[in-house]
């Protein structure tokens, strides 16, 4: 089992498995009965990049990389939300 707060990828097992520890308390679930706005997706991506990078705001030297990561994660997040199917049907967007 992964230590608390960590995630480990096991590709050597017959079935691929993610082991999760505790999730950061401030991370919000975006999938739900209400549509998700672009602002919510971008805010979640920014929060993720801040957490991973350890920077609340990047230096000028890292600004472009930081902003590109936020954009790419927001796009991946929206693609995930758009592709999820629940009992209520495909997700909706504001």
Secondary structure, 3 states (H helix, E strand, C coil): CCCCCCEEEECCCCCCEEEECCCCCCCCCCCCCCCECHHHHHHHHHHHHHHHHCCCCCCHHHHHHHHHHHHHHHHHHHHHHHHCEECCEECCEC
